[in-house]
């Protein structure tokens, strides 16, 4: 099971990779658009998080997770608390 802190770290690392930047400052409830992610970047972020965590979101719609809180909530929903 992955903790929310571990998931957040994976999302932050994913954003860094997608945007090719060194630092990311984003709150858990802050929209990913605030760090420059658009809809195409959001799909890339899902792929990065999958690679970093080993979770498989399948046919996941990134618009359902516009911030870290919502993304982690979706992971909990999909993996039955075994995220």
PDB file of N, CA, C and O in Angstrom:
ATOM      1  N   UNK A   1       0.847  -1.179   0.000  1.00  0.00           N
ATOM      2  CA  UNK A   1       0.000   0.000   0.000  1.00  0.00           C
ATOM      3  C   UNK A   1       0.896   1.247   0.000  1.00  0.00           C
ATOM      4  O   UNK A   1       1.861   1.325   0.760  1.00  0.00           O
ATOM      5  N   UNK A   2       0.572   2.194  -0.838  1.00  0.00           N
ATOM      6  CA  UNK A   2       1.351   3.421  -0.937  1.00  0.00           C
ATOM      7  C   UNK A   2       0.665   4.516  -0.118  1.00  0.00           C
ATOM      8  O   UNK A   2      -0.546   4.719  -0.212  1.00  0.00           O
ATOM      9  N   UNK A   3       1.463   5.210   0.679  1.00  0.00           N
ATOM     10  CA  UNK A   3       0.895   6.286   1.499  1.00  0.00           C
ATOM     11  C   UNK A   3       0.652   7.520   0.640  1.00  0.00           C
ATOM     12  O   UNK A   3       1.165   7.636  -0.474  1.00  0.00           O
ATOM     13  N   UNK A   4      -0.136   8.430   1.181  1.00  0.00           N
ATOM     14  CA  UNK A   4      -0.392   9.673   0.458  1.00  0.00           C
ATOM     15  C   UNK A   4       0.900  10.458   0.270  1.00  0.00           C
ATOM     16  O   UNK A   4       1.094  11.083  -0.773  1.00  0.00           O
ATOM     17  N   UNK A   5       1.785  10.436   1.261  1.00  0.00           N
ATOM     18  CA  UNK A   5       3.068  11.134   1.131  1.00  0.00           C
ATOM     19  C   UNK A   5       3.912  10.538   0.004  1.00  0.00           C
ATOM     20  O   UNK A   5       4.534  11.271  -0.766  1.00  0.00           O
ATOM     21  N   UNK A   6       3.932   9.212  -0.088  1.00  0.00           N
ATOM     22  CA  UNK A   6       4.677   8.551  -1.173  1.00  0.00           C
ATOM     23  C   UNK A   6       4.046   8.875  -2.524  1.00  0.00           C
ATOM     24  O   UNK A   6       4.748   9.106  -3.509  1.00  0.00           O
ATOM     25  N   UNK A   7       2.718   8.889  -2.559  1.00  0.00           N
ATOM     26  CA  UNK A   7       2.012   9.205  -3.797  1.00  0.00           C
ATOM     27  C   UNK A   7       2.309  10.642  -4.205  1.00  0.00           C
ATOM     28  O   UNK A   7       2.581  10.916  -5.373  1.00  0.00           O
ATOM     29  N   UNK A   8       2.257  11.560  -3.241  1.00  0.00           N
ATOM     30  CA  UNK A   8       2.565  12.964  -3.518  1.00  0.00           C
ATOM     31  C   UNK A   8       3.981  13.090  -4.082  1.00  0.00           C
ATOM     32  O   UNK A   8       4.197  13.815  -5.053  1.00  0.00           O
ATOM     33  N   UNK A   9       4.935  12.397  -3.487  1.00  0.00           N
ATOM     34  CA  UNK A   9       6.321  12.451  -3.978  1.00  0.00           C
ATOM     35  C   UNK A   9       6.409  11.950  -5.421  1.00  0.00           C
ATOM     36  O   UNK A   9       7.154  12.505  -6.229  1.00  0.00           O
ATOM     37  N   UNK A  10       5.649  10.902  -5.742  1.00  0.00           N
ATOM     38  CA  UNK A  10       5.641  10.378  -7.112  1.00  0.00           C
ATOM     39  C   UNK A  10       5.022  11.386  -8.079  1.00  0.00           C
ATOM     40  O   UNK A  10       5.507  11.557  -9.197  1.00  0.00           O
ATOM     41  N   UNK A  11       3.950  12.051  -7.646  1.00  0.00           N
ATOM     42  CA  UNK A  11       3.308  13.061  -8.496  1.00  0.00           C
ATOM     43  C   UNK A  11       4.265  14.227  -8.731  1.00  0.00           C
ATOM     44  O   UNK A  11       4.396  14.706  -9.857  1.00  0.00           O
ATOM     45  N   UNK A  12       4.929  14.679  -7.679  1.00  0.00           N
ATOM     46  CA  UNK A  12       5.883  15.781  -7.812  1.00  0.00           C
ATOM     47  C   UNK A  12       6.998  15.393  -8.781  1.00  0.00           C
ATOM     48  O   UNK A  12       7.360  16.172  -9.663  1.00  0.00           O
ATOM     49  N   UNK A  13       7.533  14.202  -8.616  1.00  0.00           N
ATOM     50  CA  UNK A  13       8.584  13.731  -9.522  1.00  0.00           C
ATOM     51  C   UNK A  13       8.048  13.621 -10.944  1.00  0.00           C
ATOM     52  O   UNK A  13       8.743  13.971 -11.898  1.00  0.00           O
ATOM     53  N   UNK A  14       6.828  13.141 -11.089  1.00  0.00           N
ATOM     54  CA  UNK A  14       6.206  13.042 -12.412  1.00  0.00           C
ATOM     55  C   UNK A  14       6.058  14.399 -13.075  1.00  0.00           C
ATOM     56  O   UNK A  14       6.322  14.539 -14.269  1.00  0.00           O
ATOM     57  N   UNK A  15       5.637  15.398 -12.312  1.00  0.00           N
ATOM     58  CA  UNK A  15       5.507  16.755 -12.860  1.00  0.00           C
ATOM     59  C   UNK A  15       6.869  17.263 -13.311  1.00  0.00           C
ATOM     60  O   UNK A  15       6.988  17.862 -14.380  1.00  0.00           O
ATOM     61  N   UNK A  16       7.889  17.027 -12.508  1.00  0.00           N
ATOM     62  CA  UNK A  16       9.248  17.455 -12.879  1.00  0.00           C
ATOM     63  C   UNK A  16       9.662  16.845 -14.211  1.00  0.00           C
ATOM     64  O   UNK A  16      10.237  17.522 -15.062  1.00  0.00           O
ATOM     65  N   UNK A  17       9.366  15.568 -14.382  1.00  0.00           N
ATOM     66  CA  UNK A  17       9.741  14.872 -15.622  1.00  0.00           C
ATOM     67  C   UNK A  17       8.929  15.371 -16.813  1.00  0.00           C
ATOM     68  O   UNK A  17       9.480  15.604 -17.889  1.00  0.00           O
ATOM     69  N   UNK A  18       7.639  15.532 -16.624  1.00  0.00           N
ATOM     70  CA  UNK A  18       6.767  15.969 -17.717  1.00  0.00           C
ATOM     71  C   UNK A  18       7.121  17.383 -18.169  1.00  0.00           C
ATOM     72  O   UNK A  18       7.169  17.660 -19.368  1.00  0.00           O
ATOM     73  N   UNK A  19       7.367  18.265 -17.223  1.00  0.00           N
ATOM     74  CA  UNK A  19       7.645  19.676 -17.544  1.00  0.00           C
ATOM     75  C   UNK A  19       9.145  19.957 -17.691  1.00  0.00           C
ATOM     76  O   UNK A  19       9.532  21.069 -18.051  1.00  0.00           O
ATOM     77  N   UNK A  20       9.985  18.961 -17.417  1.00  0.00           N
ATOM     78  CA  UNK A  20      11.443  19.109 -17.489  1.00  0.00           C
ATOM     79  C   UNK A  20      11.907  20.311 -16.656  1.00  0.00           C
ATOM     80  O   UNK A  20      12.580  21.217 -17.147  1.00  0.00           O
ATOM     81  N   UNK A  21      11.519  20.279 -15.372  1.00  0.00           N
ATOM     82  CA  UNK A  21      11.885  21.326 -14.432  1.00  0.00           C
ATOM     83  C   UNK A  21      12.508  20.681 -13.194  1.00  0.00           C
ATOM     84  O   UNK A  21      12.358  19.480 -12.965  1.00  0.00           O
ATOM     85  N   UNK A  22      13.209  21.494 -12.397  1.00  0.00           N
ATOM     86  CA  UNK A  22      13.917  20.969 -11.231  1.00  0.00           C
ATOM     87  C   UNK A  22      13.120  21.032  -9.936  1.00  0.00           C
ATOM     88  O   UNK A  22      13.318  20.206  -9.044  1.00  0.00           O
ATOM     89  N   UNK A  23      12.225  21.998  -9.825  1.00  0.00           N
ATOM     90  CA  UNK A  23      11.452  22.134  -8.587  1.00  0.00           C
ATOM     91  C   UNK A  23       9.973  22.339  -8.912  1.00  0.00           C
ATOM     92  O   UNK A  23       9.610  22.922  -9.933  1.00  0.00           O
ATOM     93  N   UNK A  24       9.143  21.842  -8.011  1.00  0.00           N
ATOM     94  CA  UNK A  24       7.697  21.994  -8.140  1.00  0.00           C
ATOM     95  C   UNK A  24       7.165  22.403  -6.775  1.00  0.00           C
ATOM     96  O   UNK A  24       7.445  21.753  -5.767  1.00  0.00           O
ATOM     97  N   UNK A  25       6.406  23.474  -6.752  1.00  0.00           N
ATOM     98  CA  UNK A  25       5.781  23.943  -5.520  1.00  0.00           C
ATOM     99  C   UNK A  25       4.271  23.940  -5.750  1.00  0.00           C
ATOM    100  O   UNK A  25       3.725  24.830  -6.402  1.00  0.00           O
ATOM    101  N   UNK A  26       3.609  22.917  -5.198  1.00  0.00           N
ATOM    102  CA  UNK A  26       2.166  22.780  -5.388  1.00  0.00           C
ATOM    103  C   UNK A  26       1.562  22.157  -4.136  1.00  0.00           C
ATOM    104  O   UNK A  26       2.113  21.210  -3.575  1.00  0.00           O
ATOM    105  N   UNK A  27       0.428  22.693  -3.705  1.00  0.00           N
ATOM    106  CA  UNK A  27      -0.302  22.125  -2.580  1.00  0.00           C
ATOM    107  C   UNK A  27      -1.136  20.938  -3.033  1.00  0.00           C
ATOM    108  O   UNK A  27      -1.420  20.784  -4.221  1.00  0.00           O
ATOM    109  N   UNK A  28      -1.522  20.108  -2.086  1.00  0.00           N
ATOM    110  CA  UNK A  28      -2.303  18.918  -2.421  1.00  0.00           C
ATOM    111  C   UNK A  28      -3.649  19.245  -3.058  1.00  0.00           C
ATOM    112  O   UNK A  28      -4.184  18.451  -3.832  1.00  0.00           O
ATOM    113  N   UNK A  29      -4.196  20.418  -2.731  1.00  0.00           N
ATOM    114  CA  UNK A  29      -5.501  20.785  -3.269  1.00  0.00           C
ATOM    115  C   UNK A  29      -5.403  21.825  -4.388  1.00  0.00           C
ATOM    116  O   UNK A  29      -6.415  22.380  -4.817  1.00  0.00           O
ATOM    117  N   UNK A  30      -4.196  22.082  -4.851  1.00  0.00           N
ATOM    118  CA  UNK A  30      -3.959  23.083  -5.899  1.00  0.00           C
ATOM    119  C   UNK A  30      -4.027  22.438  -7.284  1.00  0.00           C
ATOM    120  O   UNK A  30      -3.437  21.381  -7.510  1.00  0.00           O
ATOM    121  N   UNK A  31      -4.731  23.061  -8.188  1.00  0.00           N
ATOM    122  CA  UNK A  31      -4.925  22.543  -9.537  1.00  0.00           C
ATOM    123  C   UNK A  31      -3.584  22.391 -10.260  1.00  0.00           C
ATOM    124  O   UNK A  31      -2.718  23.262 -10.175  1.00  0.00           O
ATOM    125  N   UNK A  32      -3.427  21.273 -10.970  1.00  0.00           N
ATOM    126  CA  UNK A  32      -2.196  21.017 -11.720  1.00  0.00           C
ATOM    127  C   UNK A  32      -1.916  22.100 -12.767  1.00  0.00           C
ATOM    128  O   UNK A  32      -0.762  22.301 -13.145  1.00  0.00           O
ATOM    129  N   UNK A  33      -2.934  22.787 -13.230  1.00  0.00           N
ATOM    130  CA  UNK A  33      -2.741  23.874 -14.192  1.00  0.00           C
ATOM    131  C   UNK A  33      -1.868  24.981 -13.595  1.00  0.00           C
ATOM    132  O   UNK A  33      -1.216  25.724 -14.328  1.00  0.00           O
ATOM    133  N   UNK A  34      -1.860  25.085 -12.279  1.00  0.00           N
ATOM    134  CA  UNK A  34      -1.051  26.114 -11.615  1.00  0.00           C
ATOM    135  C   UNK A  34       0.444  25.889 -11.773  1.00  0.00           C
ATOM    136  O   UNK A  34       1.236  26.808 -11.563  1.00  0.00           O
ATOM    137  N   UNK A  35       0.837  24.674 -12.141  1.00  0.00           N
ATOM    138  CA  UNK A  35       2.250  24.401 -12.423  1.00  0.00           C
ATOM    139  C   UNK A  35       2.466  24.174 -13.915  1.00  0.00           C
ATOM    140  O   UNK A  35       3.495  23.642 -14.332  1.00  0.00           O
ATOM    141  N   UNK A  36       1.475  24.588 -14.718  1.00  0.00           N
ATOM    142  CA  UNK A  36       1.641  24.577 -16.161  1.00  0.00           C
ATOM    143  C   UNK A  36       1.232  23.316 -16.890  1.00  0.00           C
ATOM    144  O   UNK A  36       1.528  23.166 -18.075  1.00  0.00           O
ATOM    145  N   UNK A  37       0.547  22.393 -16.199  1.00  0.00           N
ATOM    146  CA  UNK A  37       0.119  21.173 -16.882  1.00  0.00           C
ATOM    147  C   UNK A  37      -1.161  21.433 -17.675  1.00  0.00           C
ATOM    148  O   UNK A  37      -2.113  22.026 -17.169  1.00  0.00           O
ATOM    149  N   UNK A  38      -1.163  20.978 -18.921  1.00  0.00           N
ATOM    150  CA  UNK A  38      -2.378  21.030 -19.725  1.00  0.00           C
ATOM    151  C   UNK A  38      -2.921  19.608 -19.849  1.00  0.00           C
ATOM    152  O   UNK A  38      -2.399  18.694 -19.211  1.00  0.00           O
ATOM    153  N   UNK A  39      -3.951  19.412 -20.653  1.00  0.00           N
ATOM    154  CA  UNK A  39      -4.598  18.093 -20.729  1.00  0.00           C
ATOM    155  C   UNK A  39      -3.655  17.014 -21.279  1.00  0.00           C
ATOM    156  O   UNK A  39      -3.715  15.868 -20.834  1.00  0.00           O
ATOM    157  N   UNK A  40      -2.801  17.357 -22.221  1.00  0.00           N
ATOM    158  CA  UNK A  40      -1.838  16.372 -22.736  1.00  0.00           C
ATOM    159  C   UNK A  40      -0.799  16.032 -21.681  1.00  0.00           C
ATOM    160  O   UNK A  40      -0.425  14.870 -21.520  1.00  0.00           O
ATOM    161  N   UNK A  41      -0.331  17.052 -20.960  1.00  0.00           N
ATOM    162  CA  UNK A  41       0.620  16.815 -19.874  1.00  0.00           C
ATOM    163  C   UNK A  41       0.006  15.928 -18.796  1.00  0.00           C
ATOM    164  O   UNK A  41       0.703  15.114 -18.192  1.00  0.00           O
ATOM    165  N   UNK A  42      -1.285  16.080 -18.554  1.00  0.00           N
ATOM    166  CA  UNK A  42      -1.962  15.302 -17.514  1.00  0.00           C
ATOM    167  C   UNK A  42      -1.889  13.809 -17.815  1.00  0.00           C
ATOM    168  O   UNK A  42      -1.690  13.000 -16.909  1.00  0.00           O
ATOM    169  N   UNK A  43      -2.049  13.445 -19.084  1.00  0.00           N
ATOM    170  CA  UNK A  43      -1.938  12.027 -19.445  1.00  0.00           C
ATOM    171  C   UNK A  43      -0.512  11.542 -19.239  1.00  0.00           C
ATOM    172  O   UNK A  43      -0.293  10.434 -18.749  1.00  0.00           O
ATOM    173  N   UNK A  44       0.459  12.370 -19.612  1.00  0.00           N
ATOM    174  CA  UNK A  44       1.862  12.019 -19.376  1.00  0.00           C
ATOM    175  C   UNK A  44       2.142  11.870 -17.886  1.00  0.00           C
ATOM    176  O   UNK A  44       2.909  10.998 -17.477  1.00  0.00           O
ATOM    177  N   UNK A  45       1.514  12.731 -17.070  1.00  0.00           N
ATOM    178  CA  UNK A  45       1.691  12.635 -15.627  1.00  0.00           C
ATOM    179  C   UNK A  45       1.172  11.305 -15.102  1.00  0.00           C
ATOM    180  O   UNK A  45       1.821  10.672 -14.269  1.00  0.00           O
ATOM    181  N   UNK A  46       0.019  10.879 -15.576  1.00  0.00           N
ATOM    182  CA  UNK A  46      -0.527   9.576 -15.155  1.00  0.00           C
ATOM    183  C   UNK A  46       0.469   8.469 -15.491  1.00  0.00           C
ATOM    184  O   UNK A  46       0.719   7.589 -14.666  1.00  0.00           O
ATOM    185  N   UNK A  47       1.036   8.507 -16.692  1.00  0.00           N
ATOM    186  CA  UNK A  47       2.008   7.489 -17.100  1.00  0.00           C
ATOM    187  C   UNK A  47       3.250   7.524 -16.211  1.00  0.00           C
ATOM    188  O   UNK A  47       3.782   6.477 -15.844  1.00  0.00           O
ATOM    189  N   UNK A  48       3.710   8.723 -15.867  1.00  0.00           N
ATOM    190  CA  UNK A  48       4.867   8.856 -14.981  1.00  0.00           C
ATOM    191  C   UNK A  48       4.557   8.294 -13.592  1.00  0.00           C
ATOM    192  O   UNK A  48       5.372   7.573 -13.018  1.00  0.00           O
ATOM    193  N   UNK A  49       3.396   8.619 -13.061  1.00  0.00           N
ATOM    194  CA  UNK A  49       3.014   8.128 -11.733  1.00  0.00           C
ATOM    195  C   UNK A  49       2.886   6.607 -11.753  1.00  0.00           C
ATOM    196  O   UNK A  49       3.283   5.937 -10.800  1.00  0.00           O
ATOM    197  N   UNK A  50       2.337   6.068 -12.826  1.00  0.00           N
ATOM    198  CA  UNK A  50       2.269   4.606 -12.952  1.00  0.00           C
ATOM    199  C   UNK A  50       3.669   4.000 -12.899  1.00  0.00           C
ATOM    200  O   UNK A  50       3.904   3.024 -12.187  1.00  0.00           O
ATOM    201  N   UNK A  51       4.591   4.581 -13.653  1.00  0.00           N
ATOM    202  CA  UNK A  51       5.956   4.058 -13.697  1.00  0.00           C
ATOM    203  C   UNK A  51       6.643   4.168 -12.334  1.00  0.00           C
ATOM    204  O   UNK A  51       7.374   3.264 -11.928  1.00  0.00           O
ATOM    205  N   UNK A  52       6.411   5.256 -11.643  1.00  0.00           N
ATOM    206  CA  UNK A  52       7.069   5.489 -10.362  1.00  0.00           C
ATOM    207  C   UNK A  52       6.471   4.679  -9.213  1.00  0.00           C
ATOM    208  O   UNK A  52       7.176   4.331  -8.266  1.00  0.00           O
ATOM    209  N   UNK A  53       5.176   4.377  -9.294  1.00  0.00           N
ATOM    210  CA  UNK A  53       4.506   3.692  -8.179  1.00  0.00           C
ATOM    211  C   UNK A  53       4.210   2.219  -8.452  1.00  0.00           C
ATOM    212  O   UNK A  53       3.996   1.445  -7.519  1.00  0.00           O
ATOM    213  N   UNK A  54       4.199   1.832  -9.720  1.00  0.00           N
ATOM    214  CA  UNK A  54       3.813   0.463 -10.067  1.00  0.00           C
ATOM    215  C   UNK A  54       2.306   0.271 -10.145  1.00  0.00           C
ATOM    216  O   UNK A  54       1.839  -0.837 -10.409  1.00  0.00           O
ATOM    217  N   UNK A  55       1.533   1.341  -9.917  1.00  0.00           N
ATOM    218  CA  UNK A  55       0.075   1.270 -10.041  1.00  0.00           C
ATOM    219  C   UNK A  55      -0.298   1.349 -11.517  1.00  0.00           C
ATOM    220  O   UNK A  55       0.388   2.005 -12.301  1.00  0.00           O
ATOM    221  N   UNK A  56      -1.385   0.680 -11.894  1.00  0.00           N
ATOM    222  CA  UNK A  56      -1.858   0.728 -13.278  1.00  0.00           C
ATOM    223  C   UNK A  56      -3.258   1.323 -13.266  1.00  0.00           C
ATOM    224  O   UNK A  56      -4.213   0.689 -12.819  1.00  0.00           O
ATOM    225  N   UNK A  57      -3.366   2.545 -13.762  1.00  0.00           N
ATOM    226  CA  UNK A  57      -4.646   3.244 -13.761  1.00  0.00           C
ATOM    227  C   UNK A  57      -5.531   2.853 -14.939  1.00  0.00           C
ATOM    228  O   UNK A  57      -6.681   3.286 -15.008  1.00  0.00           O
ATOM    229  N   UNK A  58      -5.021   2.043 -15.866  1.00  0.00           N
ATOM    230  CA  UNK A  58      -5.828   1.575 -16.992  1.00  0.00           C
ATOM    231  C   UNK A  58      -6.388   2.711 -17.814  1.00  0.00           C
ATOM    232  O   UNK A  58      -5.657   3.623 -18.201  1.00  0.00           O
ATOM    233  N   UNK A  59      -7.677   2.664 -18.084  1.00  0.00           N
ATOM    234  CA  UNK A  59      -8.362   3.669 -18.902  1.00  0.00           C
ATOM    235  C   UNK A  59      -8.765   4.874 -18.061  1.00  0.00           C
ATOM    236  O   UNK A  59      -9.919   5.300 -18.085  1.00  0.00           O
ATOM    237  N   UNK A  60      -7.837   5.404 -17.341  1.00  0.00           N
ATOM    238  CA  UNK A  60      -8.079   6.502 -16.413  1.00  0.00           C
ATOM    239  C   UNK A  60      -8.207   7.821 -17.161  1.00  0.00           C
ATOM    240  O   UNK A  60      -7.423   8.113 -18.064  1.00  0.00           O
ATOM    241  N   UNK A  61      -9.202   8.616 -16.779  1.00  0.00           N
ATOM    242  CA  UNK A  61      -9.406   9.946 -17.357  1.00  0.00           C
ATOM    243  C   UNK A  61      -8.756  10.971 -16.433  1.00  0.00           C
ATOM    244  O   UNK A  61      -9.268  11.226 -15.343  1.00  0.00           O
ATOM    245  N   UNK A  62      -7.627  11.569 -16.853  1.00  0.00           N
ATOM    246  CA  UNK A  62      -6.908  12.502 -15.985  1.00  0.00           C
ATOM    247  C   UNK A  62      -7.728  13.709 -15.550  1.00  0.00           C
ATOM    248  O   UNK A  62      -7.387  14.358 -14.560  1.00  0.00           O
ATOM    249  N   UNK A  63      -8.797  14.021 -16.265  1.00  0.00           N
ATOM    250  CA  UNK A  63      -9.621  15.157 -15.856  1.00  0.00           C
ATOM    251  C   UNK A  63     -10.339  14.879 -14.531  1.00  0.00           C
ATOM    252  O   UNK A  63     -10.851  15.803 -13.899  1.00  0.00           O
ATOM    253  N   UNK A  64     -10.377  13.620 -14.114  1.00  0.00           N
ATOM    254  CA  UNK A  64     -10.986  13.249 -12.839  1.00  0.00           C
ATOM    255  C   UNK A  64     -10.060  13.535 -11.660  1.00  0.00           C
ATOM    256  O   UNK A  64     -10.466  13.418 -10.504  1.00  0.00           O
ATOM    257  N   UNK A  65      -8.823  13.908 -11.952  1.00  0.00           N
ATOM    258  CA  UNK A  65      -7.840  14.154 -10.901  1.00  0.00           C
ATOM    259  C   UNK A  65      -7.054  15.414 -11.235  1.00  0.00           C
ATOM    260  O   UNK A  65      -5.967  15.355 -11.809  1.00  0.00           O
ATOM    261  N   UNK A  66      -7.618  16.539 -10.867  1.00  0.00           N
ATOM    262  CA  UNK A  66      -7.023  17.831 -11.230  1.00  0.00           C
ATOM    263  C   UNK A  66      -6.026  18.338 -10.187  1.00  0.00           C
ATOM    264  O   UNK A  66      -5.396  19.378 -10.376  1.00  0.00           O
ATOM    265  N   UNK A  67      -5.887  17.596  -9.084  1.00  0.00           N
ATOM    266  CA  UNK A  67      -4.916  17.953  -8.057  1.00  0.00           C
ATOM    267  C   UNK A  67      -4.482  16.678  -7.342  1.00  0.00           C
ATOM    268  O   UNK A  67      -5.023  15.602  -7.596  1.00  0.00           O
ATOM    269  N   UNK A  68      -3.513  16.802  -6.454  1.00  0.00           N
ATOM    270  CA  UNK A  68      -2.964  15.617  -5.793  1.00  0.00           C
ATOM    271  C   UNK A  68      -4.024  14.928  -4.937  1.00  0.00           C
ATOM    272  O   UNK A  68      -4.114  13.701  -4.950  1.00  0.00           O
ATOM    273  N   UNK A  69      -4.828  15.690  -4.195  1.00  0.00           N
ATOM    274  CA  UNK A  69      -5.882  15.086  -3.357  1.00  0.00           C
ATOM    275  C   UNK A  69      -6.839  14.239  -4.191  1.00  0.00           C
ATOM    276  O   UNK A  69      -7.135  13.099  -3.834  1.00  0.00           O
ATOM    277  N   UNK A  70      -7.322  14.797  -5.303  1.00  0.00           N
ATOM    278  CA  UNK A  70      -8.268  14.070  -6.155  1.00  0.00           C
ATOM    279  C   UNK A  70      -7.612  12.870  -6.823  1.00  0.00           C
ATOM    280  O   UNK A  70      -8.233  11.816  -6.957  1.00  0.00           O
ATOM    281  N   UNK A  71      -6.359  13.024  -7.242  1.00  0.00           N
ATOM    282  CA  UNK A  71      -5.622  11.937  -7.893  1.00  0.00           C
ATOM    283  C   UNK A  71      -5.434  10.786  -6.901  1.00  0.00           C
ATOM    284  O   UNK A  71      -5.650   9.627  -7.256  1.00  0.00           O
ATOM    285  N   UNK A  72      -5.037  11.088  -5.674  1.00  0.00           N
ATOM    286  CA  UNK A  72      -4.873  10.051  -4.668  1.00  0.00           C
ATOM    287  C   UNK A  72      -6.217   9.411  -4.321  1.00  0.00           C
ATOM    288  O   UNK A  72      -6.301   8.200  -4.117  1.00  0.00           O
ATOM    289  N   UNK A  73      -7.259  10.226  -4.258  1.00  0.00           N
ATOM    290  CA  UNK A  73      -8.593   9.685  -4.008  1.00  0.00           C
ATOM    291  C   UNK A  73      -9.014   8.709  -5.085  1.00  0.00           C
ATOM    292  O   UNK A  73      -9.621   7.678  -4.794  1.00  0.00           O
ATOM    293  N   UNK A  74      -8.695   9.029  -6.327  1.00  0.00           N
ATOM    294  CA  UNK A  74      -9.017   8.131  -7.434  1.00  0.00           C
ATOM    295  C   UNK A  74      -8.206   6.845  -7.316  1.00  0.00           C
ATOM    296  O   UNK A  74      -8.717   5.763  -7.602  1.00  0.00           O
ATOM    297  N   UNK A  75      -6.954   6.954  -6.898  1.00  0.00           N
ATOM    298  CA  UNK A  75      -6.123   5.762  -6.695  1.00  0.00           C
ATOM    299  C   UNK A  75      -6.734   4.878  -5.611  1.00  0.00           C
ATOM    300  O   UNK A  75      -6.799   3.658  -5.762  1.00  0.00           O
ATOM    301  N   UNK A  76      -7.178   5.493  -4.523  1.00  0.00           N
ATOM    302  CA  UNK A  76      -7.815   4.715  -3.446  1.00  0.00           C
ATOM    303  C   UNK A  76      -9.082   4.034  -3.949  1.00  0.00           C
ATOM    304  O   UNK A  76      -9.349   2.879  -3.617  1.00  0.00           O
ATOM    305  N   UNK A  77      -9.863   4.758  -4.751  1.00  0.00           N
ATOM    306  CA  UNK A  77     -11.099   4.205  -5.319  1.00  0.00           C
ATOM    307  C   UNK A  77     -10.792   3.017  -6.228  1.00  0.00           C
ATOM    308  O   UNK A  77     -11.424   1.967  -6.118  1.00  0.00           O
ATOM    309  N   UNK A  78      -9.830   3.184  -7.116  1.00  0.00           N
ATOM    310  CA  UNK A  78      -9.505   2.131  -8.078  1.00  0.00           C
ATOM    311  C   UNK A  78      -8.874   0.916  -7.439  1.00  0.00           C
ATOM    312  O   UNK A  78      -9.104  -0.211  -7.878  1.00  0.00           O
ATOM    313  N   UNK A  79      -8.079   1.134  -6.405  1.00  0.00           N
ATOM    314  CA  UNK A  79      -7.324   0.044  -5.815  1.00  0.00           C
ATOM    315  C   UNK A  79      -7.855  -0.373  -4.447  1.00  0.00           C
ATOM    316  O   UNK A  79      -7.183  -1.067  -3.685  1.00  0.00           O
ATOM    317  N   UNK A  80      -9.085   0.072  -4.156  1.00  0.00           N
ATOM    318  CA  UNK A  80      -9.767  -0.364  -2.937  1.00  0.00           C
ATOM    319  C   UNK A  80      -9.009  -0.083  -1.657  1.00  0.00           C
ATOM    320  O   UNK A  80      -9.036  -0.885  -0.723  1.00  0.00           O
ATOM    321  N   UNK A  81      -8.329   1.060  -1.609  1.00  0.00           N
ATOM    322  CA  UNK A  81      -7.559   1.378  -0.409  1.00  0.00           C
ATOM    323  C   UNK A  81      -6.202   0.719  -0.422  1.00  0.00           C
ATOM    324  O   UNK A  81      -5.414   0.896   0.507  1.00  0.00           O
ATOM    325  N   UNK A  82      -5.917  -0.048  -1.476  1.00  0.00           N
ATOM    326  CA  UNK A  82      -4.616  -0.698  -1.590  1.00  0.00           C
ATOM    327  C   UNK A  82      -3.677   0.076  -2.506  1.00  0.00           C
ATOM    328  O   UNK A  82      -2.791  -0.490  -3.146  1.00  0.00           O
ATOM    329  N   UNK A  83      -3.896   1.378  -2.550  1.00  0.00           N
ATOM    330  CA  UNK A  83      -3.036   2.229  -3.375  1.00  0.00           C
ATOM    331  C   UNK A  83      -1.678   2.362  -2.722  1.00  0.00           C
ATOM    332  O   UNK A  83      -0.800   3.040  -3.256  1.00  0.00           O
TER     333      UNK A  83
END
